[in-house]
Amino acid sequence: LALNPWDVVLCISGTIISCENAIVVVVIFYTPAFRAPAFLLIGSLATADLLAGLGLVLHFAFVYFIPSEAASLLTVGLLVTSFTASVGSLLTITIDRYLSLYNALTYYSERTVTRTYIMLILTWGASVCYGLLPVVGWNCLKEPSACSIVRPLTKSHLVILSASFLAVFAAMLQLYVQICRIVCRHAHQIAVQRHFLASSHDVTTRKGIATLAVILGTLASCWLPFAVYGLLGDCSSPALYTYATLLPATYNSMLNPVIYAFRNQEIQKVLWAVCCGCFSSSLPSRSRSPSDV
C-alpha cells in the first residue's frame, strides 16, 4: 500500500499518547498512596487512553505490514473499546467530583469505594461490549454498502457510538454546571463568614468557570466533529473528512493526562521525586483527596 500521511500522523499521535499515559499508569500503580477512588478513576482513564494509543500504532502496523481482515477487526475492536472507556472514564470522574462536593461529609467512606468499583465495572463492561460487536459479526466486511465512515464499522454501529458520546457529553455538561454552582455557593458562604472582600469570591468563580471551560471545551473540540460526522456521513463520504475529524479526537487522549493527572499536586510530587532520584523518601504517605478537576 502507498503510505498515507494521515496514517503516519495517527501512528505518531498513538505513540505520544501511549508514552504519556504509560507514565500515569505506572505512577498510580506503583504508588500505594494512590488507592483512593479519585486516583483509581484517573488510572482507568489513563489505561483506556494507553490502549487507544497502542491501538493506533497497531492499526498502522497491521495495515501496512500484516494486512488482513482479522487484524482489522481486532484493531478496530480495541480502538472502539479504548476510546469508549476513555469517554466513559471522563464521565465517572465527573460523577465522582460532583459527589465529593455534594456529599462532602460521607465522601470518605467505604461506600464511595464500592461505588467507584461499580462505576468502573459498568464503564469497562459497556466498552468491551461495544468493542466486541464488530469482532463477533456486526461489521460491513461482507456488505460494503452498510459501512460507515470508519470501515469495517457499520453505519448503525457508529450512529450508536456517536449518540452515546453526545449523551455522555450532555450529562457531563449538566454535572459540571452543578459543580460550578456548588463551588461558587461555598466560596460565597466562606467569604461571608470570614468577612472576605467580594473580589475573592469573584476570583473563585472565575477559576471555576475557567476549569469548566477547559474540561468541556477540550472534550467538545476533540470529539464533537467526529461524533457529528459519524451521524451524517456514510461509506461514500470522502476519507479526507474522516481523517480530519478522527485526528482531533485522538488529541483528547493526548490532553487527558495533562488535564486530569499532571495537574494533580500529589502526582506532581511523585513525578518530581522520580526525576530528582529520591522516589522512596518523597512519596506521599496517604492520599484521599478527590481529583483537582
C-alpha positions in Angstrom: 0.0 0.0 0.0 1.1 3.6 -0.6 1.9 5.3 2.6 -0.9 7.6 3.7 0.4 10.7 5.6 -2.7 10.7 7.7 -2.0 7.2 8.9 1.6 8.3 9.8 0.3 11.2 11.8 -2.2 8.9 13.6 0.6 6.5 14.4 2.8 9.3 15.8 -0.2 10.5 17.9 -0.7 7.0 19.1 3.0 6.8 20.2 2.8 10.0 22.1 -0.5 9.0 23.7 1.0 5.7 24.8 4.1 7.3 26.4 2.1 9.9 28.3 -0.4 7.6 29.7 2.1 4.8 30.5 3.7 7.3 32.8 0.4 7.9 34.6 -0.4 4.2 34.8 3.0 3.3 36.3 2.9 6.2 38.8 -0.6 5.3 40.1 0.0 1.5 40.0 3.3 1.6 41.9 2.4 4.3 44.5 0.5 2.7 47.4 -0.9 6.1 48.4 -2.9 6.3 45.2 -5.6 3.9 46.1 -8.3 6.5 46.7 -11.3 6.4 44.4 -10.3 9.6 42.6 -6.9 8.1 41.6 -8.5 4.8 40.6 -10.7 6.7 38.1 -7.7 8.7 36.8 -5.9 5.3 36.4 -8.9 4.0 34.5 -8.8 7.0 32.2 -5.0 6.6 31.6 -5.4 2.9 31.0 -8.1 3.5 28.4 -6.0 6.2 26.6 -2.9 4.0 26.8 -4.8 1.2 25.0 -6.1 3.8 22.5 -2.6 4.9 21.7 -1.4 1.3 21.3 -4.5 0.6 19.1 -3.5 3.4 16.7 0.1 2.1 16.5 -1.1 -1.5 15.9 -3.6 -0.3 13.3 -0.8 1.3 11.3 1.4 -1.8 11.7 -1.4 -4.2 10.6 -2.5 -2.1 7.6 1.0 -1.7 6.1 2.8 -4.8 7.3 0.3 -7.5 8.1 -2.9 -6.6 6.2 -5.8 -9.0 7.0 -9.5 -8.8 7.8 -8.9 -10.4 11.2 -6.3 -7.9 12.2 -8.6 -5.1 11.0 -11.4 -6.3 13.2 -9.2 -6.7 16.2 -7.6 -3.3 16.0 -11.0 -1.6 15.4 -12.4 -3.5 18.3 -9.6 -2.4 20.5 -9.9 1.2 19.4 -13.7 1.2 20.0 -13.2 -0.3 23.4 -10.5 2.0 24.5 -12.0 5.3 23.2 -15.4 4.3 24.7 -13.7 3.5 28.0 -11.8 6.8 27.8 -15.0 8.9 27.4 -16.8 6.7 30.0 -14.0 7.3 32.5 -14.3 11.1 32.0 -18.0 10.7 32.9 -17.1 8.7 36.1 -14.5 11.3 37.1 -17.2 14.0 36.7 -19.7 12.0 38.8 -17.0 11.4 41.5 -16.1 15.1 41.6 -19.8 16.1 41.9 -20.5 13.6 44.7 -17.3 14.7 46.5 -18.8 18.2 46.7 -22.5 17.3 47.1 -21.9 14.7 49.7 -18.7 16.0 51.3 -19.4 14.6 54.7 -19.9 11.0 53.5 -17.5 11.0 50.6 -14.6 9.4 52.5 -16.2 6.2 53.3 -16.3 2.6 52.1 -19.5 3.3 50.3 -17.5 5.6 48.0 -15.0 2.9 47.2 -17.8 0.4 46.4 -19.5 3.0 44.2 -16.2 3.6 42.4 -15.7 -0.1 41.6 -19.3 -0.3 40.3 -18.8 2.6 38.0 -15.5 1.1 36.7 -17.1 -2.3 36.1 -20.1 -0.7 34.2 -17.8 1.6 32.2 -15.4 -1.1 31.1 -18.2 -3.7 30.7 -20.1 -1.4 28.3 -16.9 -0.5 26.5 -15.9 -4.1 25.9 -19.4 -4.9 24.6 -19.2 -2.0 22.1 -15.7 -3.2 21.0 -16.7 -6.8 20.6 -19.6 -6.1 18.3 -17.6 -5.7 15.1 -15.4 -8.7 16.1 -18.4 -11.1 16.6 -20.0 -10.2 13.3 -21.6 -6.7 13.4 -19.3 -5.4 10.6 -19.6 -4.4 7.0 -16.8 -6.7 5.5 -19.4 -8.7 3.5 -21.7 -5.7 2.8 -19.6 -2.6 1.9 -22.7 -0.6 1.3 -23.6 -0.8 5.0 -20.2 0.7 6.0 -19.8 3.9 8.0 -17.1 6.5 7.6 -14.9 4.1 9.6 -14.5 0.7 7.9 -15.4 -2.0 9.0 -17.9 -0.4 11.4 -21.5 -0.4 10.2 -23.4 2.9 9.9 -25.8 1.8 12.6 -23.0 0.9 15.0 -21.2 4.2 14.5 -24.5 6.1 15.0 -25.0 4.3 18.3 -21.4 5.3 19.4 -21.9 8.9 18.3 -25.2 9.2 20.0 -23.7 7.7 23.2 -21.0 10.3 23.2 -23.5 13.1 22.8 -25.4 11.7 25.7 -22.3 11.5 27.9 -21.2 15.0 26.9 -24.7 16.3 27.8 -24.5 14.6 31.2 -21.0 15.9 31.9 -22.1 19.4 30.9 -25.0 19.3 33.4 -22.8 17.9 36.2 -20.1 20.5 35.8 -22.7 23.3 35.8 -23.9 21.9 39.1 -20.3 21.6 40.4 -19.7 25.2 39.4 -22.8 26.3 41.3 -21.8 24.4 44.4 -18.2 25.8 44.4 -19.5 29.3 43.9 -22.0 28.9 46.7 -19.4 27.5 49.1 -17.0 30.3 48.2 -19.7 32.9 48.9 -20.5 31.3 52.3 -16.9 31.3 53.3 -16.4 34.9 52.2 -19.4 36.0 54.2 -18.3 34.1 57.3 -14.8 35.3 57.3 -15.7 38.8 56.1 -13.6 38.5 52.9 -13.8 41.0 50.1 -16.2 40.4 47.3 -13.2 40.2 44.9 -12.1 36.8 46.5 -15.5 35.3 45.7 -15.2 36.6 42.1 -11.7 35.1 41.7 -13.0 31.7 42.8 -16.0 32.0 40.5 -13.7 32.8 37.6 -11.4 29.9 38.4 -14.4 27.5 38.5 -15.7 28.8 35.1 -12.2 28.6 33.6 -11.8 25.0 34.7 -15.2 24.1 33.4 -14.4 25.7 30.1 -11.1 23.9 29.7 -12.6 20.4 30.5 -15.7 20.7 28.4 -14.1 22.8 25.7 -11.3 20.2 25.2 -13.8 17.3 25.1 -16.1 19.1 22.7 -13.4 20.4 20.3 -11.8 17.0 20.1 -14.8 14.7 19.8 -17.8 16.7 18.6 -16.6 17.0 15.0 -16.2 13.2 14.7 -19.4 12.4 16.5 -21.5 14.7 14.3 -19.7 13.5 11.1 -20.3 9.9 12.3 -24.1 10.7 12.3 -24.2 12.4 9.0 -21.5 10.6 6.9 -21.6 7.2 5.2 -19.4 4.9 3.2 -19.5 7.3 0.2 -18.1 10.2 2.2 -14.6 11.3 1.4 -11.9 9.6 3.5 -10.2 13.0 4.0 -13.1 14.2 6.1 -12.9 11.1 8.3 -9.2 11.6 8.9 -9.7 15.3 9.5 -12.3 14.6 12.3 -10.7 11.5 13.7 -7.3 13.1 14.3 -8.6 15.7 16.7 -10.5 13.0 18.6 -7.2 11.3 19.3 -5.8 14.5 20.7 -8.3 14.2 23.6 -6.4 11.1 24.8 -3.2 13.2 24.5 -4.5 16.0 26.6 -6.3 13.9 29.2 -3.0 13.2 31.2 -2.3 16.9 31.3 -5.7 17.9 32.5 -6.5 15.1 34.9 -3.2 13.7 36.1 -0.2 16.0 35.7 -2.2 18.9 37.2 -2.8 16.9 40.4 -0.4 18.0 43.1 0.1 14.5 44.6 1.0 13.1 41.2 3.3 16.1 40.6 5.1 15.3 43.9 5.8 11.7 42.8 6.9 12.7 39.3 9.3 15.3 40.8 10.6 12.7 43.3 11.3 10.3 40.5 13.1 13.0 38.4 15.2 14.0 41.4 16.1 10.5 42.3 14.5 10.5 45.7 11.5 8.3 45.0 11.4 6.4 48.2 11.8 9.3 50.5 9.3 11.7 48.9 6.2 9.6 48.2 3.0 10.8 49.8 2.1 8.5 52.7 -1.6 8.9 52.3 -3.9 10.5 49.7 -7.6 10.7 50.0 -8.4 13.9 48.1 -10.6 13.9 45.1 -9.2 14.9 41.7 -8.4 18.6 41.1 -11.0 18.7 38.3 
